[in-house]
């Protein structure tokens, strides 16, 4: 079943505009989630807002948002006033500039989406812009009102479509210079650097997201399954503590371990080779 678009509108560059659809690029719907229950009755429980002084429940119609300006002092803001501040959307993603694909620091990336033509009407225009971006290896910086907020969006070509990443605002991103300001400047050279290079070379591979598992979610799923089947869950043994004598000793030990282990290529190519070998053994 085709995914449902989370947003529909237009992609516009200069005077050219064509209909597009936005699809969520990531989802948490497959994660294990729990409800809060009453242990005695097994019924679900619901949250309730309590007045911190009277300790009595506050009905929904009596609740109002407030911005704290001092200790115990608030400016009350009505729902209608908040609604008036939400920018009006003309359902248009406006491309403002093209930049080299690697120019935007990934620390600014917020959420991923996919953009595809919405219907056949703008498919040709969409393909022309996408292919032009691919040939020149550029991304597009755009602005749009998405989900009640004005957002900056980075568009990049991928396959027959575009990947759109909403970007964090500058004031939301912590400065790397500030974060690393207290780190000392160390000059690394000689045997220490050679060992580090050796370890990196022997552990080189390929990025394949299928190789990375959510072990916590898998453990939760196994826990639920074990309880449904009425069996006791066998917990894995905790890993042994690693004792590091010195940095050089640790690097040497890592280099030895890397040398003994076969070079592993983590990716789709390795899977294909493994599958082909299995097929040949079966045929033999």
LOZA-356512 format. One record per atom (N, C-alpha, C): residue number from 1; atom name; x, y, z. Coordinates in steps of 0.2 Angstrom, whole numbers. Atoms other than C-alpha are relative to their C-alpha. Layout:
// residues N
(NUM 'CA' (X Y Z));
...
//
This chain:
// residues 284
(1 'N' (4 -6 0));
(1 'CA' (0 0 0));
(1 'C' (4 6 0));
(2 'N' (-4 -6 1));
(2 'CA' (7 17 -5));
(2 'C' (-1 4 6));
(3 'N' (1 -4 -6));
(3 'CA' (11 28 10));
(3 'C' (-4 7 -1));
(4 'N' (4 -6 0));
(4 'CA' (0 43 14));
(4 'C' (4 6 1));
(5 'N' (-3 -6 -1));
(5 'CA' (6 60 11));
(5 'C' (-1 4 6));
(6 'N' (2 -4 -6));
(6 'CA' (8 71 26));
(6 'C' (-1 7 -1));
(7 'N' (0 -7 2));
(7 'CA' (8 87 16));
(7 'C' (-1 0 -7));
(8 'N' (0 -1 7));
(8 'CA' (3 93 -1));
(8 'C' (0 7 -2));
(9 'N' (-1 -7 2));
(9 'CA' (7 109 -10));
(9 'C' (3 1 -6));
(10 'N' (-3 -2 6));
(10 'CA' (18 117 -23));
(10 'C' (8 1 2));
(11 'N' (-7 -1 -1));
(11 'CA' (37 117 -25));
(11 'C' (1 6 -6));
(12 'N' (0 -6 5));
(12 'CA' (41 134 -33));
(12 'C' (8 3 0));
(13 'N' (-6 -3 1));
(13 'CA' (57 141 -40));
(13 'C' (0 6 -6));
(14 'N' (1 -6 4));
(14 'CA' (57 159 -48));
(14 'C' (-8 0 -2));
(15 'N' (7 0 2));
(15 'CA' (41 158 -58));
(15 'C' (-3 -7 -2));
(16 'N' (2 6 1));
(16 'CA' (40 140 -60));
(16 'C' (-3 -4 6));
(17 'N' (3 4 -6));
(17 'CA' (28 130 -48));
(17 'C' (-3 -6 -3));
(18 'N' (3 7 2));
(18 'CA' (22 112 -49));
(18 'C' (-2 -3 7));
(19 'N' (3 4 -6));
(19 'CA' (12 101 -37));
(19 'C' (4 -5 3));
(20 'N' (-5 5 -3));
(20 'CA' (22 90 -25));
(20 'C' (-4 -3 7));
(21 'N' (2 3 -6));
(21 'CA' (18 79 -10));
(21 'C' (6 -2 5));
(22 'N' (-5 1 -5));
(22 'CA' (28 77 6));
(22 'C' (-2 -6 4));
(23 'N' (1 6 -4));
(23 'CA' (30 60 15));
(23 'C' (5 0 5));
(24 'N' (-5 1 -6));
(24 'CA' (38 56 32));
(24 'C' (5 -5 -2));
(25 'N' (-6 4 2));
(25 'CA' (55 49 29));
(25 'C' (2 -4 6));
(26 'N' (-2 4 -6));
(26 'CA' (56 41 47));
(26 'C' (-6 -1 4));
(27 'N' (6 1 -5));
(27 'CA' (43 34 59));
(27 'C' (2 -4 6));
(28 'N' (-1 4 -7));
(28 'CA' (43 27 77));
(28 'C' (-6 -5 1));
(29 'N' (6 3 -1));
(29 'CA' (27 18 74));
(29 'C' (1 -8 2));
(30 'N' (-2 7 -1));
(30 'CA' (36 1 74));
(30 'C' (3 -2 7));
(31 'N' (-3 1 -6));
(31 'CA' (44 4 91));
(31 'C' (-5 -3 5));
(32 'N' (4 3 -6));
(32 'CA' (37 -6 107));
(32 'C' (-2 6 4));
(33 'N' (2 -6 -4));
(33 'CA' (26 6 116));
(33 'C' (-5 -4 6));
(34 'N' (4 3 -6));
(34 'CA' (16 3 133));
(34 'C' (-5 5 2));
(35 'N' (6 -5 -4));
(35 'CA' (0 10 141));
(35 'C' (1 -1 7));
(36 'N' (0 0 -7));
(36 'CA' (-1 14 159));
(36 'C' (-6 -3 2));
(37 'N' (6 3 -2));
(37 'CA' (-13 3 168));
(37 'C' (0 0 8));
(38 'N' (1 1 -7));
(38 'CA' (-20 1 185));
(38 'C' (1 -7 2));
(39 'N' (-2 7 -2));
(39 'CA' (-11 -14 193));
(39 'C' (-6 -4 3));
(40 'N' (5 4 -3));
(40 'CA' (-26 -19 203));
(40 'C' (-6 -2 -5));
(41 'N' (6 2 4));
(41 'CA' (-40 -18 190));
(41 'C' (2 -2 -8));
(42 'N' (-2 1 7));
(42 'CA' (-30 -19 173));
(42 'C' (-3 5 -5));
(43 'N' (3 -5 4));
(43 'CA' (-39 -4 167));
(43 'C' (6 6 -2));
(44 'N' (-4 -5 1));
(44 'CA' (-30 10 158));
(44 'C' (-1 6 4));
(45 'N' (1 -6 -4));
(45 'CA' (-27 26 167));
(45 'C' (2 6 -4));
(46 'N' (-1 -6 4));
(46 'CA' (-27 44 161));
(46 'C' (3 6 4));
(47 'N' (-3 -5 -4));
(47 'CA' (-18 59 166));
(47 'C' (-5 6 2));
(48 'N' (5 -5 -2));
(48 'CA' (-26 73 176));
(48 'C' (4 6 3));
(49 'N' (-4 -6 -3));
(49 'CA' (-20 91 180));
(49 'C' (-3 2 6));
(50 'N' (2 -1 -7));
(50 'CA' (-20 95 198));
(50 'C' (3 7 2));
(51 'N' (-3 -7 -3));
(51 'CA' (-19 113 206));
(51 'C' (5 -1 5));
(52 'N' (-5 2 -5));
(52 'CA' (-3 113 215));
(52 'C' (-1 3 7));
(53 'N' (2 -3 -7));
(53 'CA' (-11 123 230));
(53 'C' (-6 -3 3));
(54 'N' (7 3 -2));
(54 'CA' (-29 117 231));
(54 'C' (1 -8 0));
(55 'N' (-1 7 2));
(55 'CA' (-23 99 225));
(55 'C' (-7 -3 -2));
(56 'N' (6 2 3));
(56 'CA' (-40 98 216));
(56 'C' (1 0 -7));
(57 'N' (-1 1 7));
(57 'CA' (-42 92 198));
(57 'C' (-3 7 -4));
(58 'N' (2 -6 4));
(58 'CA' (-43 107 185));
(58 'C' (-4 -3 -6));
(59 'N' (3 2 7));
(59 'CA' (-56 104 171));
(59 'C' (3 3 -6));
(60 'N' (-3 -3 7));
(60 'CA' (-51 107 153));
(60 'C' (-2 7 -1));
(61 'N' (2 -7 2));
(61 'CA' (-61 123 151));
(61 'C' (3 5 5));
(62 'N' (-3 -4 -5));
(62 'CA' (-52 130 166));
(62 'C' (7 1 -1));
(63 'N' (-7 0 1));
(63 'CA' (-35 127 160));
(63 'C' (2 5 -6));
(64 'N' (-2 -5 5));
(64 'CA' (-25 141 151));
(64 'C' (8 0 0));
(65 'N' (-7 -1 1));
(65 'CA' (-7 143 145));
(65 'C' (3 6 3));
(66 'N' (-3 -6 -3));
(66 'CA' (5 155 155));
(66 'C' (7 0 -1));
(67 'N' (-7 0 1));
(67 'CA' (22 161 152));
(67 'C' (3 3 6));
(68 'N' (-2 -2 -7));
(68 'CA' (32 163 168));
(68 'C' (5 6 -1));
(69 'N' (-4 -6 0));
(69 'CA' (40 181 170));
(69 'C' (3 1 6));
(70 'N' (-3 -1 -7));
(70 'CA' (44 179 188));
(70 'C' (-2 -6 4));
(71 'N' (2 6 -5));
(71 'CA' (43 167 203));
(71 'C' (-8 1 1));
(72 'N' (7 0 -1));
(72 'CA' (24 163 203));
(72 'C' (-4 5 -4));
(73 'N' (4 -6 4));
(73 'CA' (20 177 191));
(73 'C' (0 -2 -8));
(74 'N' (1 2 6));
(74 'CA' (13 173 174));
(74 'C' (-4 5 -5));
(75 'N' (4 -4 5));
(75 'CA' (7 181 158));
(75 'C' (-5 -5 -3));
(76 'N' (5 5 2));
(76 'CA' (-9 172 153));
(76 'C' (-1 1 -8));
(77 'N' (1 -1 7));
(77 'CA' (-11 168 134));
(77 'C' (-6 -5 -2));
(78 'N' (6 4 2));
(78 'CA' (-28 162 127));
(78 'C' (1 -4 -6));
(79 'N' (0 4 6));
(79 'CA' (-30 149 114));
(79 'C' (-1 4 -7));
(80 'N' (1 -4 6));
(80 'CA' (-37 161 101));
(80 'C' (6 5 -1));
(81 'N' (-6 -5 1));
(81 'CA' (-22 173 104));
(81 'C' (6 -4 -3));
(82 'N' (-5 4 3));
(82 'CA' (-10 159 100));
(82 'C' (-1 -2 -7));
(83 'N' (2 1 7));
(83 'CA' (-20 154 85));
(83 'C' (2 5 -5));
(84 'N' (-1 -6 4));
(84 'CA' (-18 171 78));
(84 'C' (7 1 -2));
(85 'N' (-7 -1 1));
(85 'CA' (1 170 79));
(85 'C' (3 -5 -5));
(86 'N' (-2 5 5));
(86 'CA' (2 155 68));
(86 'C' (0 2 -7));
(87 'N' (0 -3 6));
(87 'CA' (8 160 51));
(87 'C' (-5 -4 -5));
(88 'N' (4 3 5));
(88 'CA' (-4 157 36));
(88 'C' (4 -3 -5));
(89 'N' (-3 4 5));
(89 'CA' (1 144 24));
(89 'C' (-3 0 -7));
(90 'N' (3 0 7));
(90 'CA' (0 146 5));
(90 'C' (2 -7 -3));
(91 'N' (-1 7 3));
(91 'CA' (5 127 3));
(91 'C' (6 1 -5));
(92 'N' (-5 0 5));
(92 'CA' (21 132 -6));
(92 'C' (7 0 3));
(93 'N' (-7 0 -2));
(93 'CA' (39 127 -3));
(93 'C' (4 4 -5));
(94 'N' (-4 -4 5));
(94 'CA' (50 141 -11));
(94 'C' (7 -1 1));
(95 'N' (-7 0 0));
(95 'CA' (67 138 -16));
(95 'C' (3 7 -1));
(96 'N' (-3 -7 0));
(96 'CA' (78 153 -12));
(96 'C' (7 0 -2));
(97 'N' (-7 0 2));
(97 'CA' (96 147 -16));
(97 'C' (2 -8 -1));
(98 'N' (-3 7 1));
(98 'CA' (106 132 -22));
(98 'C' (7 0 3));
(99 'N' (-7 0 -3));
(99 'CA' (122 127 -12));
(99 'C' (3 -7 -1));
(100 'N' (-4 7 1));
(100 'CA' (135 113 -13));
(100 'C' (-3 -5 5));
(101 'N' (3 5 -5));
(101 'CA' (128 97 -5));
(101 'C' (3 -1 6));
(102 'N' (-3 1 -6));
(102 'CA' (141 96 8));
(102 'C' (1 6 4));
(103 'N' (-1 -6 -3));
(103 'CA' (140 114 13));
(103 'C' (-4 1 7));
(104 'N' (4 -1 -5));
(104 'CA' (127 112 26));
(104 'C' (2 -5 6));
(105 'N' (-2 4 -6));
(105 'CA' (133 105 43));
(105 'C' (-6 -5 2));
(106 'N' (5 5 -1));
(106 'CA' (123 89 47));
(106 'C' (-3 1 7));
(107 'N' (2 -2 -6));
(107 'CA' (121 96 65));
(107 'C' (-7 4 0));
(108 'N' (6 -4 1));
(108 'CA' (107 107 58));
(108 'C' (-6 -4 -2));
(109 'N' (6 5 3));
(109 'CA' (97 92 51));
(109 'C' (-5 -1 6));
(110 'N' (6 1 -5));
(110 'CA' (80 90 60));
(110 'C' (-3 -6 -2));
(111 'N' (4 6 2));
(111 'CA' (68 78 52));
(111 'C' (0 -1 -8));
(112 'N' (-1 1 7));
(112 'CA' (69 69 35));
(112 'C' (-7 -1 -3));
(113 'N' (6 1 4));
(113 'CA' (55 69 22));
(113 'C' (2 -2 -7));
(114 'N' (-1 1 7));
(114 'CA' (53 63 4));
(114 'C' (-5 4 -4));
(115 'N' (4 -4 4));
(115 'CA' (46 74 -9));
(115 'C' (-1 -3 -7));
(116 'N' (1 3 6));
(116 'CA' (38 67 -25));
(116 'C' (-5 4 -4));
(117 'N' (5 -4 4));
(117 'CA' (27 75 -39));
(117 'C' (-7 -3 3));
(118 'N' (7 2 -2));
(118 'CA' (8 75 -34));
(118 'C' (-4 0 -7));
(119 'N' (4 0 6));
(119 'CA' (0 69 -50));
(119 'C' (5 1 -6));
(120 'N' (-4 0 6));
(120 'CA' (6 69 -68));
(120 'C' (2 7 -2));
(121 'N' (0 -7 3));
(121 'CA' (4 88 -71));
(121 'C' (7 3 1));
(122 'N' (-6 -3 -1));
(122 'CA' (21 93 -63));
(122 'C' (6 -5 -1));
(123 'N' (-5 5 0));
(123 'CA' (31 77 -66));
(123 'C' (6 2 -4));
(124 'N' (-6 -2 4));
(124 'CA' (42 84 -80));
(124 'C' (4 6 3));
(125 'N' (-4 -5 -3));
(125 'CA' (46 100 -71));
(125 'C' (4 -2 6));
(126 'N' (-3 3 -6));
(126 'CA' (50 90 -55));
(126 'C' (6 -3 -3));
(127 'N' (-6 4 2));
(127 'CA' (62 79 -65));
(127 'C' (5 4 -3));
(128 'N' (-6 -4 3));
(128 'CA' (71 93 -74));
(128 'C' (4 4 6));
(129 'N' (-3 -3 -6));
(129 'CA' (74 102 -57));
(129 'C' (5 -5 4));
(130 'N' (-4 5 -3));
(130 'CA' (80 86 -49));
(130 'C' (6 -2 -3));
(131 'N' (-6 2 4));
(131 'CA' (91 81 -63));
(131 'C' (5 5 0));
(132 'N' (-5 -5 0));
(132 'CA' (99 98 -64));
(132 'C' (4 0 7));
(133 'N' (-4 0 -7));
(133 'CA' (103 97 -45));
(133 'C' (5 -5 0));
(134 'N' (-4 6 0));
(134 'CA' (110 80 -47));
(134 'C' (7 1 -4));
(135 'N' (-5 -1 5));
(135 'CA' (121 85 -62));
(135 'C' (5 5 3));
(136 'N' (-4 -5 -2));
(136 'CA' (128 100 -53));
(136 'C' (2 -1 8));
(137 'N' (-1 2 -7));
(137 'CA' (129 91 -36));
(137 'C' (-2 6 5));
(138 'N' (2 -5 -4));
(138 'CA' (119 105 -27));
(138 'C' (-6 -2 4));
(139 'N' (6 1 -3));
(139 'CA' (106 105 -14));
(139 'C' (-4 7 0));
(140 'N' (4 -6 0));
(140 'CA' (91 118 -13));
(140 'C' (-2 2 7));
(141 'N' (2 -3 -6));
(141 'CA' (88 129 2));
(141 'C' (-7 3 -1));
(142 'N' (7 -3 2));
(142 'CA' (69 133 3));
(142 'C' (-3 2 7));
(143 'N' (4 -2 -6));
(143 'CA' (56 141 15));
(143 'C' (-7 -3 -1));
(144 'N' (7 2 0));
(144 'CA' (39 135 19));
(144 'C' (-3 0 7));
(145 'N' (3 0 -6));
(145 'CA' (26 135 32));
(145 'C' (-3 -8 0));
(146 'N' (2 8 -1));
(146 'CA' (25 116 38));
(146 'C' (-2 -1 7));
(147 'N' (3 2 -7));
(147 'CA' (14 110 52));
(147 'C' (1 6 5));
(148 'N' (1 -6 -4));
(148 'CA' (11 128 59));
(148 'C' (6 4 1));
(149 'N' (-6 -4 -1));
(149 'CA' (29 134 58));
(149 'C' (3 2 -6));
(150 'N' (-5 -2 6));
(150 'CA' (40 143 46));
(150 'C' (6 -4 1));
(151 'N' (-6 4 -1));
(151 'CA' (54 131 42));
(151 'C' (4 1 -6));
(152 'N' (-5 0 5));
(152 'CA' (70 131 32));
(152 'C' (1 -7 -2));
(153 'N' (0 7 2));
(153 'CA' (71 115 22));
(153 'C' (6 -1 -5));
(154 'N' (-6 2 5));
(154 'CA' (86 107 13));
(154 'C' (-3 -5 -5));
(155 'N' (2 5 5));
(155 'CA' (81 98 -3));
(155 'C' (6 -3 -4));
(156 'N' (-5 3 3));
(156 'CA' (93 85 -10));
(156 'C' (-3 -5 -5));
(157 'N' (2 6 5));
(157 'CA' (91 73 -26));
(157 'C' (2 -7 3));
(158 'N' (-1 7 -1));
(158 'CA' (89 55 -22));
(158 'C' (-4 -5 -4));
(159 'N' (4 4 5));
(159 'CA' (84 42 -35));
(159 'C' (-4 4 -4));
(160 'N' (4 -4 4));
(160 'CA' (69 48 -44));
(160 'C' (-4 6 3));
(161 'N' (3 -5 -4));
(161 'CA' (64 60 -30));
(161 'C' (5 5 3));
(162 'N' (-4 -5 -4));
(162 'CA' (70 73 -18));
(162 'C' (-1 -2 8));
(163 'N' (0 1 -8));
(163 'CA' (75 71 1));
(163 'C' (-1 7 3));
(164 'N' (1 -7 -3));
(164 'CA' (69 86 11));
(164 'C' (2 -1 8));
(165 'N' (-2 0 -7));
(165 'CA' (77 89 28));
(165 'C' (-2 7 3));
(166 'N' (1 -6 -4));
(166 'CA' (69 102 40));
(166 'C' (7 2 4));
(167 'N' (-7 -2 -3));
(167 'CA' (84 112 47));
(167 'C' (-2 3 7));
(168 'N' (0 -4 -6));
(168 'CA' (86 118 65));
(168 'C' (2 7 -1));
(169 'N' (-2 -7 0));
(169 'CA' (87 136 68));
(169 'C' (7 1 3));
(170 'N' (-7 -1 -3));
(170 'CA' (104 144 72));
(170 'C' (0 0 7));
(171 'N' (0 -1 -7));
(171 'CA' (99 148 89));
(171 'C' (-2 -6 4));
(172 'N' (1 7 -3));
(172 'CA' (94 130 92));
(172 'C' (6 -4 0));
(173 'N' (-6 4 0));
(173 'CA' (111 123 88));
(173 'C' (5 3 4));
(174 'N' (-6 -2 -4));
(174 'CA' (125 124 101));
(174 'C' (6 0 -4));
(175 'N' (-6 -1 3));
(175 'CA' (141 130 95));
(175 'C' (5 -5 1));
(176 'N' (-5 5 -1));
(176 'CA' (154 117 92));
(176 'C' (7 3 3));
(177 'N' (-6 -3 -3));
(177 'CA' (168 129 96));
(177 'C' (-1 1 8));
(178 'N' (1 -1 -7));
(178 'CA' (160 133 113));
(178 'C' (0 -7 4));
(179 'N' (1 7 -3));
(179 'CA' (157 114 117));
(179 'C' (7 -3 1));
(180 'N' (-7 3 0));
(180 'CA' (176 110 113));
(180 'C' (5 5 2));
(181 'N' (-4 -6 -2));
(181 'CA' (183 126 120));
(181 'C' (5 -3 5));
(182 'N' (-5 2 -5));
(182 'CA' (191 117 135));
(182 'C' (4 -6 -2));
(183 'N' (-4 6 2));
(183 'CA' (198 102 125));
(183 'C' (8 3 -2));
(184 'N' (-6 -2 1));
(184 'CA' (217 103 125));
(184 'C' (3 -1 -7));
(185 'N' (-3 1 7));
(185 'CA' (227 105 108));
(185 'C' (6 -5 1));
(186 'N' (-5 6 0));
(186 'CA' (237 88 107));
(186 'C' (3 -1 -7));
(187 'N' (-4 2 6));
(187 'CA' (250 84 94));
(187 'C' (1 -7 0));
(188 'N' (-1 7 0));
(188 'CA' (248 66 89));
(188 'C' (4 -2 -6));
(189 'N' (-4 1 5));
(189 'CA' (262 59 79));
(189 'C' (4 -7 1));
(190 'N' (-4 6 -1));
(190 'CA' (274 44 77));
(190 'C' (-4 -6 0));
(191 'N' (3 7 0));
(191 'CA' (270 26 82));
(191 'C' (-8 0 2));
(192 'N' (7 -1 -3));
(192 'CA' (254 32 91));
(192 'C' (-5 1 -6));
(193 'N' (4 -1 5));
(193 'CA' (247 39 75));
(193 'C' (0 -6 -5));
(194 'N' (0 6 5));
(194 'CA' (253 24 64));
(194 'C' (-5 -5 2));
(195 'N' (4 5 -3));
(195 'CA' (244 12 76));
(195 'C' (-7 2 -1));
(196 'N' (7 -2 1));
(196 'CA' (228 22 75));
(196 'C' (-2 -1 -8));
(197 'N' (1 0 7));
(197 'CA' (229 23 56));
(197 'C' (-1 -8 -2));
(198 'N' (0 7 2));
(198 'CA' (232 4 55));
(198 'C' (-7 -3 3));
(199 'N' (6 2 -3));
(199 'CA' (217 1 66));
(199 'C' (-6 2 -4));
(200 'N' (5 -3 4));
(200 'CA' (206 12 55));
(200 'C' (0 -4 -7));
(201 'N' (0 4 6));
(201 'CA' (212 3 39));
(201 'C' (-3 -7 0));
(202 'N' (2 7 0));
(202 'CA' (209 -15 45));
(202 'C' (-7 0 2));
(203 'N' (7 0 -2));
(203 'CA' (192 -10 52));
(203 'C' (-5 4 -5));
(204 'N' (4 -4 5));
(204 'CA' (186 -1 36));
(204 'C' (-6 -4 -3));
(205 'N' (6 3 3));
(205 'CA' (169 -5 29));
(205 'C' (-5 4 -4));
(206 'N' (5 -4 4));
(206 'CA' (153 2 21));
(206 'C' (-6 1 4));
(207 'N' (6 -1 -4));
(207 'CA' (138 10 28));
(207 'C' (-6 -3 -2));
(208 'N' (6 3 2));
(208 'CA' (123 0 28));
(208 'C' (-5 0 6));
(209 'N' (4 -1 -6));
(209 'CA' (109 5 40));
(209 'C' (-4 -6 2));
(210 'N' (3 6 -2));
(210 'CA' (102 -13 40));
(210 'C' (4 -4 5));
(211 'N' (-4 3 -5));
(211 'CA' (117 -18 50));
(211 'C' (0 3 7));
(212 'N' (1 -3 -7));
(212 'CA' (112 -7 65));
(212 'C' (-7 -2 3));
(213 'N' (6 2 -3));
(213 'CA' (99 -14 76));
(213 'C' (-2 4 6));
(214 'N' (2 -3 -6));
(214 'CA' (89 -6 90));
(214 'C' (-1 -6 5));
(215 'N' (0 6 -4));
(215 'CA' (94 -19 103));
(215 'C' (-5 1 6));
(216 'N' (4 -2 -6));
(216 'CA' (84 -10 117));
(216 'C' (-7 -2 -2));
(217 'N' (6 2 3));
(217 'CA' (68 -12 106));
(217 'C' (-1 -7 -1));
(218 'N' (0 7 1));
(218 'CA' (72 -30 102));
(218 'C' (-1 -3 7));
(219 'N' (0 3 -6));
(219 'CA' (75 -34 120));
(219 'C' (-7 1 3));
(220 'N' (7 -1 -3));
(220 'CA' (58 -26 125));
(220 'C' (-5 -5 -4));
(221 'N' (5 4 4));
(221 'CA' (49 -36 111));
(221 'C' (1 -8 3));
(222 'N' (-1 6 -2));
(222 'CA' (57 -52 117));
(222 'C' (-2 -1 7));
(223 'N' (3 0 -6));
(223 'CA' (52 -48 135));
(223 'C' (-7 -1 0));
(224 'N' (7 1 1));
(224 'CA' (34 -46 130));
(224 'C' (-2 -7 -3));
(225 'N' (2 7 2));
(225 'CA' (34 -62 120));
(225 'C' (1 -5 5));
(226 'N' (-2 5 -5));
(226 'CA' (42 -72 134));
(226 'C' (-6 0 6));
(227 'N' (6 -1 -5));
(227 'CA' (28 -65 146));
(227 'C' (-6 -3 -3));
(228 'N' (6 3 3));
(228 'CA' (14 -70 134));
(228 'C' (1 -7 0));
(229 'N' (0 7 1));
(229 'CA' (21 -87 132));
(229 'C' (1 -3 7));
(230 'N' (0 3 -7));
(230 'CA' (23 -89 151));
(230 'C' (7 -3 2));
(231 'N' (-7 2 -2));
(231 'CA' (42 -92 151));
(231 'C' (4 5 2));
(232 'N' (-4 -4 -3));
(232 'CA' (56 -85 160));
(232 'C' (5 3 -5));
(233 'N' (-4 -3 5));
(233 'CA' (67 -73 150));
(233 'C' (7 -1 2));
(234 'N' (-7 0 -2));
(234 'CA' (86 -77 150));
(234 'C' (3 6 -2));
(235 'N' (-4 -6 1));
(235 'CA' (96 -62 152));
(235 'C' (7 -1 -2));
(236 'N' (-7 1 2));
(236 'CA' (112 -60 143));
(236 'C' (5 2 6));
(237 'N' (-5 -1 -5));
(237 'CA' (128 -60 153));
(237 'C' (3 7 -1));
(238 'N' (-3 -7 1));
(238 'CA' (135 -42 156));
(238 'C' (7 -1 -2));
(239 'N' (-7 1 3));
(239 'CA' (151 -39 146));
(239 'C' (5 1 6));
(240 'N' (-6 -1 -4));
(240 'CA' (168 -40 155));
(240 'C' (3 7 0));
(241 'N' (-3 -7 0));
(241 'CA' (176 -24 161));
(241 'C' (6 0 -3));
(242 'N' (-6 0 4));
(242 'CA' (190 -19 150));
(242 'C' (5 5 4));
(243 'N' (-5 -4 -3));
(243 'CA' (206 -13 159));
(243 'C' (5 2 -5));
(244 'N' (-4 -3 4));
(244 'CA' (216 -1 150));
(244 'C' (6 2 4));
(245 'N' (-6 -2 -4));
(245 'CA' (234 1 156));
(245 'C' (3 6 -2));
(246 'N' (-3 -7 3));
(246 'CA' (240 15 144));
(246 'C' (-3 0 -7));
(247 'N' (3 -1 6));
(247 'CA' (234 22 128));
(247 'C' (4 -4 -5));
(248 'N' (-4 3 5));
(248 'CA' (249 15 118));
(248 'C' (-1 -8 1));
(249 'N' (1 7 -1));
(249 'CA' (246 -3 126));
(249 'C' (-7 -1 -3));
(250 'N' (7 1 3));
(250 'CA' (227 -1 121));
(250 'C' (0 0 -7));
(251 'N' (-1 0 7));
(251 'CA' (232 4 103));
(251 'C' (3 -6 -3));
(252 'N' (-4 6 3));
(252 'CA' (244 -11 101));
(252 'C' (-5 -6 1));
(253 'N' (4 6 -1));
(253 'CA' (231 -23 108));
(253 'C' (-6 0 -5));
(254 'N' (5 -1 5));
(254 'CA' (218 -16 96));
(254 'C' (2 -2 -7));
(255 'N' (-3 1 6));
(255 'CA' (230 -17 82));
(255 'C' (1 -8 -1));
(256 'N' (0 8 0));
(256 'CA' (233 -36 86));
(256 'C' (-6 -3 -2));
(257 'N' (7 3 1));
(257 'CA' (215 -40 87));
(257 'C' (-3 1 -7));
(258 'N' (3 -2 6));
(258 'CA' (211 -31 71));
(258 'C' (4 -4 -6));
(259 'N' (-4 3 5));
(259 'CA' (226 -40 62));
(259 'C' (-3 -8 0));
(260 'N' (2 7 0));
(260 'CA' (219 -57 68));
(260 'C' (-7 -1 -4));
(261 'N' (7 1 2));
(261 'CA' (201 -54 63));
(261 'C' (0 1 -8));
(262 'N' (0 -1 7));
(262 'CA' (197 -55 44));
(262 'C' (-4 6 -1));
(263 'N' (3 -6 2));
(263 'CA' (193 -39 35));
(263 'C' (-7 -1 -1));
(264 'N' (8 0 1));
(264 'CA' (174 -36 36));
(264 'C' (-2 6 -4));
(265 'N' (3 -5 4));
(265 'CA' (165 -27 23));
(265 'C' (-8 0 2));
(266 'N' (7 0 -2));
(266 'CA' (148 -22 31));
(266 'C' (-4 3 -5));
(267 'N' (4 -3 5));
(267 'CA' (136 -19 17));
(267 'C' (-4 -5 -5));
(268 'N' (5 4 5));
(268 'CA' (124 -26 3));
(268 'C' (5 -4 -4));
(269 'N' (-4 4 4));
(269 'CA' (139 -32 -7));
(269 'C' (2 -6 3));
(270 'N' (-2 6 -4));
(270 'CA' (145 -44 7));
(270 'C' (-6 -5 0));
(271 'N' (6 4 0));
(271 'CA' (127 -50 8));
(271 'C' (-1 -4 -6));
(272 'N' (1 3 6));
(272 'CA' (126 -54 -10));
(272 'C' (5 -6 -1));
(273 'N' (-5 5 1));
(273 'CA' (143 -63 -10));
(273 'C' (-2 -6 5));
(274 'N' (2 6 -4));
(274 'CA' (137 -74 5));
(274 'C' (-6 -4 -3));
(275 'N' (5 4 3));
(275 'CA' (121 -78 -3));
(275 'C' (2 -4 -6));
(276 'N' (-3 4 6));
(276 'CA' (130 -83 -19));
(276 'C' (4 -6 2));
(277 'N' (-4 6 -2));
(277 'CA' (142 -94 -10));
(277 'C' (-5 -6 3));
(278 'N' (5 5 -3));
(278 'CA' (127 -103 -1));
(278 'C' (-3 -3 -6));
(279 'N' (3 3 6));
(279 'CA' (119 -106 -18));
(279 'C' (4 -5 -3));
(280 'N' (-5 4 3));
(280 'CA' (135 -113 -25));
(280 'C' (1 -7 4));
(281 'N' (0 6 -4));
(281 'CA' (136 -125 -10));
(281 'C' (-6 -4 -1));
(282 'N' (7 4 1));
(282 'CA' (118 -130 -12));
(282 'C' (0 -4 -7));
(283 'N' (0 3 6));
(283 'CA' (121 -133 -30));
(283 'C' (5 -6 -1));
(284 'N' (-5 6 0));
(284 'CA' (136 -144 -27));
(284 'C' (-2 -6 4));
//
